[in-house]
Amino acid sequence: MQNQLFIDGRFVPAINGGQIDVLCPADGSLITRIAAAEAEDIDLAVTAAQRAFPAWAALPAAERGRLLLRLADAIEANAEELAQLESLDTGHPIRDSRNLDVPRTAACFRYFGGMADKIEGAVIPVDAGFLNYVQRKPIGVIGQIVPWNFPLMFTSWKMGPALAAGNTVVIKPSEITPLSTLRIAELMHEVGFPAGVVNVVPGYGHTAGQRLAEHPDVGKIAFTGSTATGRRIVEASQGNLKRVQLELGGKGANIVFDDADLNAAINGAAWAIFHNQGQACIAGSRLILHERIADDFLGRFVELARSIRLGNPLDPDTEMGPLTSALHRDRVLSYVEVAKEQGGRILTGGKAPSDPALAGGYYVEPTVVEARPGDRVAQEEVFGPFVTVLRFSTDEEALAIANGTAYGLGSGLWTRDLQRAHRMAERIQAGMCWINCYKRVSPGSPFGGVGQSGYGREMGFEAIHDYTEARSVWVNVDAQIPPHFKR
Ligand code: NDP
């Protein structure tokens, strides 16, 4: 298992020798100690990425693509090992690591591998006699800071488009979950990525992350994490006016109308919040129910929530694993008290499971809380297996509740009425809206938020756009330009 920094094509210790314990969330045991990058290590990594940039950008685009395609193949060839590593480090149930995280990671690298030689410019119709063409040029060194909730998948969301477009990368995984990103670095090295093109520097946010965000030679910083840290990233970026892309928190509105297919909606709503223990920025954490179906829906939803199998993430029967850190488990549980203080009703969960086999891990029971739209648990991101139920009677009311937070990332609605579905999707203020489904993602479909959920988009041509600069070139083909100064 790799536990050092990956800089300039080699695994190296941190300059100051610092290390961080990586714990298994299922029982709190020590998995390994990793090297902790600090500012000096970040500087080395940025220098390596800067050195590698001209040759990488000049490489034929199809060659860059070929390396990304080979990486996707290597991920598939090592799928089981990566799935086990991700589950061990994050607590993702192995069925999800196998069926979602690993295949989605390979698919994303493959998508951007295929796209590398399809990043086309444009020819602009301008004044007669001139040719104006626009090229998309890489930015340079990209800093990427990723959180602990989907570390493997986020390596592909962040690195795939950046590398395809010809940039080089310094990526800081969360120090809580660095293992799969370090393994990806190893695979990249094996399939032939040149030294310095990708550098992986796990470390603390306030030291390593801060330095990367403020580094004068980094052209863009792409960040996924909390809105509060997102603001700090923007401040740190000011020195060299680097580009910033932010994928921040969410408070996903998931609206169930009274004409919905309730079986599908109940199952889909449970998936929307309980997948990955609710640690997802797009989680459907506000369940907004039409009053006519609310009681029936809740009775069955709570029954389903209680039946979800919590267990060791490496057990194929486990449907929900532990939260990723003890600190985060405590934060999630603190919201149960917040809910109670404001009169919220705990319909199920709200505590750690009583099963002694799970006592050493960071588990939280699936939790369903009924509250009011203005309550803190209906406004703030809990980021756990904690869903806040709200009721509505008219479409307008549903919309007002859905749009009544500072966030705007994922959203969902369940209805059989096609016109209502489109009408509501049009008016929900969110980057993504799922109709009669939830949490669908694809490497081709733009992903990102509005409001306090951030700006910029991952995936698809939108991401490529965000990882390139437009350069406009004017050619005087045979324009007759009258003299500007009559001499
Ligand atoms: P943070 O936003 O603090 O952490 C995300 C990443 O940013 C980590 O790698 C972190 O490193 C790094 N970071 C922290 N401070 C800085 C800084 N000053 N400069 C640069 N990088 C920094 O999230 P938390 O882990 O503290 O989680 C708190 C809450 O954030 C969650 O409860 C959830 O609401 C939200 N969140 C949202 C995510 C999303 O997918 N949008 C993902 C994760 C969290 P380090 O770990 O060392 O602090």
Residues whose N, C-alpha, C, O or C-beta is under 5 A from the ligand:
A	BS01	NDP	I145 V146 P147 W148 N149 K172 P173 S174 E175 G203 Y204 G205 H206 G209 Q210 A213 T224 G225 S226 T229 R232 E247 L248 G249 C281 E381 V382 F383
